[in-house]
Amino acid sequence: MVARTRRGKRLQEQDVVAQPEPELPAINELSGDELHAFVERRAQRYLGISADEFVRRWHAGAIPDPDRREVLLVAIPLGLA
């Protein structure tokens, strides 16, 4: 495959400038207590229930429409989805 400009001019190797790799954001790991508090806030905010109640209902199959955004925002950090 030959690289070309918009006007169809064939690019030479010296014309191609390497783009720097984008810098990735830092990853912040949470302790068990921090994760529980994070999920608790999300469960309360999006579903109006506690994190413990969410987990209980999830495992019982009692979460209606488990693919909706609000549910996934709670389930994903727990590794459930």
N, C-alpha and C positions, 0 to 999 in steps of 0.2 A: 504494500500500500504506500502511496506517495502522499506526503503532506503537502497541502496547497493553501494559499491565502484565499481570502474571499474573492479576490479578483482572478483567481486561477493560477497565479504565479507559483511555480514549484519552489518549495522551501529547500534550502541547503542546510546541511547539518549545522553549520556555524550560525544560521539564522534562528535556530530553535533555542530558546532560553529555558533552562530547567526551572520549574516552579518549586519554591521551598515547600516542604511538607507542612501542612497546617498544624499548629500547636494544639494538642488535645487538652481538654480541661482536666483539672486535678480530680482524683477520685477520693471521696471522703468516706471512710468506713465508719459505721456506727457500732457502738457497743450494744449488747443485748437490751439494756435499759433504754438506750437512746432509740433503738429500733422500735421497741414496744411503745414508747411515747409518741414517736412519729406516726406509727400505724393507728394508735389510739386517736390522735388528732384527726387523721384522715377518715377513720370509720365514723367518728362523731360528726365531722363536717359533711361528708358526702352521703352517709347512710343513716345517721341519727342513732347509731348503736355503738356499743363498746367494741374494742378490738377482740376481746375474748368471746363476745356474743357472735361477732362476725365469723371467727374461726369455727365456733360450734356449728353455726348454720351452714357454713361452707362444707364442712365434713358430713353434715347430715343431708346435703343436697337441697337445703331449704332457702337458697338465695334465688329469688326470681330473676330471670334474665341475667345470668352470670357473665355474659359477654358485654354488658353495657359499661360505658366509660367509668362511672362512679364505682362500680364493683371492682374493676380492674385496677383502679388507682389505690385500692386497699389491698387487693390480693397479690399483685406483683411484688411489692417489697417483702412480702412474706414467703415468696417462692411458691405460691399456690397456683398461679396462672402461668 
